[in-house]
Amino acid sequence: MAEPGHVQFNPHDIHSVESGSGSEHQAHSPQGNPHLREKSDLARVDTQTTSQANEHGVQEGDLRVRQNYSAKVVFWLAYQSVGVIYGDIGTSPLYVYSSTFSSAPSYDDLVGALSLIIWTLLLVVSVKYVLIVLFADDEGEGGTFALYSLISRYANIIQRDPKEASLIKLKRYRSDEMKPSTKSFRAVLENSKVAKIALKFFAVLGVSLIMADGVLTPAQSVLGAIQGLEVVKPDISTGTIVGVTCGILVLFFLVQPLGTSKIAGAFAPVIIIWLLFNMVFGCYNLAQHDHSVLKAFSPYFAGSYLVRNKTEGWKSLGGILLAFTGVEALFADLGAFNRKSIQLSWLCFCFPCLLLAYIGQAAYISNNPSAYSNPFFNSVPPGMFYPSLVLSILAAIVASQAIVISTFQLLSQIMKLSYFPQIKLIHTSNRFHGQIYIPFANWLLLIGTLIVTGVYHNTTRLGNAYGVCVILVTFITTCMVSLVALVVWKLHFLIVLVGFLVFGTLDGLYLSSAMTKVPSGAWFTLMLATMLSLIFILWRYGKEQQWKAERAEVMKPSQLIDKSVEGGLHFSTAMGGGEIVTFKGFGIFFDKAGDGGLPTVFSQFVRKFAAVPEVIVFFHMRPLGMPSVAIEDRYTVTRVGIYNCFRVTVRHGYTDVIITEDLAPLILDQIRNFTIREGTVNQSSAFDAIEGDLVYMKLNELEQAYRSQIIYLLGKESLRLSSYTNILKRLVLIVFLWLRDNTRSKMASMKIPGDQLVEVGFIKDM
């Protein structure tokens, strides 16, 4: 380990030093310039506090904000989004008509179904999602949990993780800035325990439904693609289909570590060519067959279809909703791309291609009613069957990418709000900060899809479980965006009500139809989503109980330590007033919270051993959502109200390596440069000599403490249940503690010399 050089300078000739560390001078005290006080005065415990921003060392750049891109980059993201987001919704023309009709449809029913498809794609996907929901992002992130997070920044509805609270930009409006109706609604939301619980449950359920769909969709898509080989080889066995499907699924999940950009770049040409095929085929069929189906653009035919067919027409909506399966990923994947790129790719390319595909198929079926059973392949132009077959198989395999990326995005969001343990998350791009990969989720999805494929065998059985999650998520999204419109956008209650009635009614029609599939297979995904929701809520409840136990330990310096008459340190009166011994050494206490209070590991160490090192450093790491933080902006050093005690906060990106064997020398350099700059602030010529002596004395103390010994001190918190905990609560917390013990980071993985590392264990009751 590199040793720092000796401090060599004339104490009467100290000048400002540029360390390149960007350490901010934050040592001013309300009592005056601290550098002109005697050492005994410096030892006094300072009971004054700075502003929250200074105390926490939070800078404007630490707060999470959405990325902005140039027009060129937006076009590139739009290209990538086609390969990731629209695979699922883009392959729907393969089976929508066959799923809607059980026998050859009449002309009127065909036009009615086409009208429903057109207006559903227009209202649900284009208007609701692309033009409304995408604007309800939480600093660039999408999904039901992002909506929940967004609402929580404008209304006091959740308890935040103390480690993250200072990094959240709250924007709650003053009462006089809101309309009476929206102000009253927010008050109900904030004061009603039932409303808070319901909102939390639906946000978590929305995430869980998409994740449950993430197990089903890859199996459905790939299995359907391989079953397409039966067109050219009718005698292919079920075992062969299942085996090939499992092999492709394994390969599919093995490439996920490559990252969203590389995968999207490879998959985008497949989906683009596939959609172009559909568009061209649609134009061809429209020209060659019955162009009168274009009258389906009138919503009259959609209403007439439902009125004419009554119950059977309502049930057939379960097939028509397959035309927009994948729309939930359009919003959930927002964090990996951005709003403009998704709007551009959908409105200018995918939407027109899909419209023409469905219209062309309807034109062909109008003249060939029996073609409904396999609408895509029966309607391909002459000579294009085999190219279409190969392309459809490739597109169906790629279709699963949207839901996999959604799972990664949503899991990262629930980890941020402490609804799931902090598992390994890898940022796969230095350019696009929201593109991530989570190994644990990837391999869990792989196992789940393989099991589902082996159990269900074919898409007919899987199809009964398909679609319910999608429409339930869209309905939850409608409800939560309505809350956003009231609390965040401050729209008038009547405007929001009209929008909710329009989109809620549309979602409700499809949802009620899809729920008829529950007994025949959809129960599986709903059960899986319920189990995931319980896990998320259980973890969150355990974390809230942990925070409650930890709050009792939070102290200010003056609550723990005071200065004795002789100039030494002793415990405060509340802590018994005993003497605190100072031993030689440079002690680095890892500060998990970074909230401006004393780190728990420090207070526990002092209370147990009644001793402190000569130099005390509270070291806090603040991860930011960017690849790297420049060296000059990385470190912030402040003084704490104990003599020779410093708080060092390091702001770092996801590619920066902070914990290394050279950590102590780096921290020493930051404190040393900070001390020199401290001596030059507000300095006047009359006091140059005094300043030089004080700074020289401080630097020598730093040097001597560092050369004596270096100690890294980490806290190991163990939680135990109070004897007063009731049985149900005890069972829940036992599961939480088991999960916590098996997912917490291990001290052995830190790259710190073992002979300098000390673990301070302590127990808290919860």
Secondary structure as the mmCIF struct_conf table of DSSP 4:
data_model
#
loop_
_struct_conf.conf_type_id
_struct_conf.id
_struct_conf.beg_label_comp_id
_struct_conf.beg_label_asym_id
_struct_conf.beg_label_seq_id
_struct_conf.end_label_comp_id
_struct_conf.end_label_asym_id
_struct_conf.end_label_seq_id
HELX_LH_PP_P HELX_LH_PP_P1 ALA A 2 HIS A 6
BEND BEND1 PHE A 9 PHE A 9
TURN_TY1_P TURN_TY1_P1 PRO A 11 HIS A 12
BEND BEND2 ASP A 13 ASP A 13
BEND BEND3 GLY A 20 SER A 21
STRN STRN1 SER A 29 SER A 29
TURN_TY1_P TURN_TY1_P2 PRO A 30 GLN A 31
STRN STRN2 GLY A 32 GLY A 32
HELX_RH_3T_P HELX_RH_3T_P1 PRO A 34 LEU A 36
BEND BEND4 ARG A 37 ARG A 37
HELX_RH_AL_P HELX_RH_AL_P1 LYS A 39 LEU A 42
TURN_TY1_P TURN_TY1_P3 ALA A 43 ALA A 43
BEND BEND5 ARG A 44 ARG A 44
HELX_LH_PP_P HELX_LH_PP_P2 VAL A 45 ASP A 46
HELX_RH_AL_P HELX_RH_AL_P2 GLN A 52 HIS A 56
TURN_TY1_P TURN_TY1_P4 GLY A 57 GLY A 57
HELX_RH_3T_P HELX_RH_3T_P2 GLU A 60 ASP A 62
BEND BEND6 LEU A 63 LEU A 63
HELX_RH_AL_P HELX_RH_AL_P3 ALA A 71 ILE A 85
BEND BEND7 TYR A 86 TYR A 86
HELX_RH_AL_P HELX_RH_AL_P4 GLY A 87 GLY A 90
TURN_TY1_P TURN_TY1_P5 THR A 91 THR A 91
HELX_RH_3T_P HELX_RH_3T_P3 SER A 92 LEU A 94
TURN_TY1_P TURN_TY1_P6 TYR A 95 TYR A 95
HELX_RH_AL_P HELX_RH_AL_P5 VAL A 96 THR A 100
BEND BEND8 SER A 102 SER A 103
HELX_LH_PP_P HELX_LH_PP_P3 ALA A 104 SER A 106
HELX_RH_AL_P HELX_RH_AL_P6 TYR A 107 THR A 120
HELX_RH_PI_P HELX_RH_PI_P1 LEU A 121 VAL A 130
HELX_RH_AL_P HELX_RH_AL_P7 LEU A 131 LEU A 131
TURN_TY1_P TURN_TY1_P7 ILE A 132 ILE A 132
HELX_RH_3T_P HELX_RH_3T_P4 VAL A 133 PHE A 135
BEND BEND9 ALA A 136 ALA A 136
STRN STRN3 ASP A 138 ASP A 138
TURN_TY1_P TURN_TY1_P8 GLU A 139 GLY A 140
STRN STRN4 GLU A 141 GLU A 141
BEND BEND10 GLY A 143 GLY A 143
HELX_RH_AL_P HELX_RH_AL_P8 THR A 144 TYR A 154
BEND BEND11 ALA A 155 ALA A 155
HELX_LH_PP_P HELX_LH_PP_P4 GLN A 159 ASP A 161
TURN_TY1_P TURN_TY1_P9 PRO A 162 GLU A 164
HELX_RH_3T_P HELX_RH_3T_P5 ALA A 165 LEU A 167
BEND BEND12 ILE A 168 ILE A 168
HELX_LH_PP_P HELX_LH_PP_P5 ARG A 172 ARG A 174
HELX_RH_3T_P HELX_RH_3T_P6 SER A 175 GLU A 177
BEND BEND13 MET A 178 MET A 178
HELX_RH_AL_P HELX_RH_AL_P9 PRO A 180 ASN A 191
HELX_RH_AL_P HELX_RH_AL_P10 LYS A 193 GLN A 227
HELX_RH_3T_P HELX_RH_3T_P7 GLY A 228 VAL A 231
TURN_TY1_P TURN_TY1_P10 VAL A 232 VAL A 232
TURN_TY1_P TURN_TY1_P11 PRO A 234 ASP A 235
HELX_RH_AL_P HELX_RH_AL_P11 THR A 238 LEU A 254
TURN_TY1_P TURN_TY1_P12 VAL A 255 VAL A 255
HELX_RH_3T_P HELX_RH_3T_P8 GLN A 256 LEU A 258
HELX_RH_AL_P HELX_RH_AL_P12 THR A 260 GLN A 288
BEND BEND14 HIS A 289 HIS A 289
HELX_RH_3T_P HELX_RH_3T_P9 HIS A 291 PHE A 297
BEND BEND15 SER A 298 SER A 298
HELX_RH_AL_P HELX_RH_AL_P13 PRO A 299 ILE A 320
HELX_RH_3T_P HELX_RH_3T_P10 LEU A 321 PHE A 324
TURN_TY1_P TURN_TY1_P13 THR A 325 GLY A 326
HELX_RH_AL_P HELX_RH_AL_P14 VAL A 327 ALA A 332
HELX_RH_3T_P HELX_RH_3T_P11 ASP A 333 ALA A 336
BEND BEND16 PHE A 337 PHE A 337
HELX_RH_AL_P HELX_RH_AL_P15 ARG A 339 SER A 345
HELX_RH_PI_P HELX_RH_PI_P2 TRP A 346 CYS A 350
HELX_RH_AL_P HELX_RH_AL_P16 PHE A 351 ASN A 367
HELX_RH_3T_P HELX_RH_3T_P12 PRO A 369 SER A 373
BEND BEND17 ASN A 374 ASN A 374
HELX_RH_AL_P HELX_RH_AL_P17 PRO A 375 ASN A 378
TURN_TY1_P TURN_TY1_P14 SER A 379 SER A 379
BEND BEND18 VAL A 380 VAL A 380
HELX_LH_PP_P HELX_LH_PP_P6 PRO A 381 PRO A 381
TURN_TY1_P TURN_TY1_P15 PRO A 382 GLY A 383
HELX_RH_AL_P HELX_RH_AL_P18 PHE A 385 VAL A 398
TURN_TY1_P TURN_TY1_P16 ALA A 399 SER A 400
HELX_RH_AL_P HELX_RH_AL_P19 GLN A 401 LYS A 416
TURN_TY1_P TURN_TY1_P17 LEU A 417 SER A 418
BEND BEND19 TYR A 419 PHE A 420
STRN STRN5 ILE A 426 HIS A 427
BEND BEND20 ASN A 430 PHE A 432
TURN_TY1_P TURN_TY1_P18 HIS A 433 GLY A 434
STRN STRN6 ILE A 436 TYR A 437
HELX_RH_AL_P HELX_RH_AL_P20 PRO A 439 TYR A 456
BEND BEND21 ASN A 458 ASN A 458
HELX_RH_AL_P HELX_RH_AL_P21 THR A 459 GLY A 463
TURN_TY1_P TURN_TY1_P19 ASN A 464 ALA A 465
BEND BEND22 TYR A 466 GLY A 467
HELX_RH_AL_P HELX_RH_AL_P22 VAL A 468 VAL A 487
TURN_TY1_P TURN_TY1_P20 VAL A 488 VAL A 488
BEND BEND23 TRP A 489 TRP A 489
HELX_RH_AL_P HELX_RH_AL_P23 PHE A 493 ALA A 514
HELX_RH_3T_P HELX_RH_3T_P13 MET A 515 LYS A 517
HELX_RH_PI_P HELX_RH_PI_P3 VAL A 518 ALA A 522
HELX_RH_AL_P HELX_RH_AL_P24 TRP A 523 ARG A 551
TURN_TY1_P TURN_TY1_P21 ALA A 552 GLU A 553
HELX_RH_AL_P HELX_RH_AL_P25 PRO A 557 LEU A 560
STRN STRN7 ILE A 561 LYS A 563
TURN_TY1_P TURN_TY1_P22 VAL A 565 GLU A 566
BEND BEND24 GLY A 567 GLY A 567
STRN STRN8 LEU A 569 PHE A 571
HELX_RH_3T_P HELX_RH_3T_P14 THR A 573 MET A 575
TURN_TY1_P TURN_TY1_P23 GLY A 576 GLY A 576
STRN STRN9 GLU A 579 PHE A 590
BEND BEND25 LYS A 592 ALA A 593
BEND BEND26 ASP A 595 GLY A 597
HELX_RH_AL_P HELX_RH_AL_P26 THR A 600 PHE A 609
BEND BEND27 ALA A 610 ALA A 610
STRN STRN10 ALA A 611 PRO A 623
BEND BEND28 GLY A 625 PRO A 627
HELX_RH_AL_P HELX_RH_AL_P27 ILE A 631 ARG A 634
STRN STRN11 TYR A 635 ARG A 639
BEND BEND29 GLY A 641 ILE A 642
TURN_TY1_P TURN_TY1_P24 TYR A 643 ASN A 644
STRN STRN12 CYS A 645 HIS A 652
TURN_TY1_P TURN_TY1_P25 TYR A 654 THR A 655
BEND BEND30 THR A 660 THR A 660
TURN_TY1_P TURN_TY1_P26 GLU A 661 ASP A 662
HELX_RH_AL_P HELX_RH_AL_P28 LEU A 663 THR A 680
TURN_TY1_P TURN_TY1_P27 VAL A 681 ASN A 682
HELX_RH_3T_P HELX_RH_3T_P15 SER A 685 PHE A 687
HELX_RH_AL_P HELX_RH_AL_P29 ASP A 688 SER A 708
STRN STRN13 ILE A 710 ARG A 720
TURN_TY1_P TURN_TY1_P28 SER A 723 TYR A 724
HELX_RH_AL_P HELX_RH_AL_P30 ILE A 727 THR A 743
BEND BEND31 ARG A 744 ARG A 744
HELX_LH_PP_P HELX_LH_PP_P7 SER A 745 LYS A 746
HELX_RH_3T_P HELX_RH_3T_P16 MET A 747 SER A 749
BEND BEND32 MET A 750 MET A 750
BEND BEND33 ILE A 752 ILE A 752
HELX_RH_3T_P HELX_RH_3T_P17 GLY A 754 GLN A 756
STRN STRN14 LEU A 757 ASP A 765
#
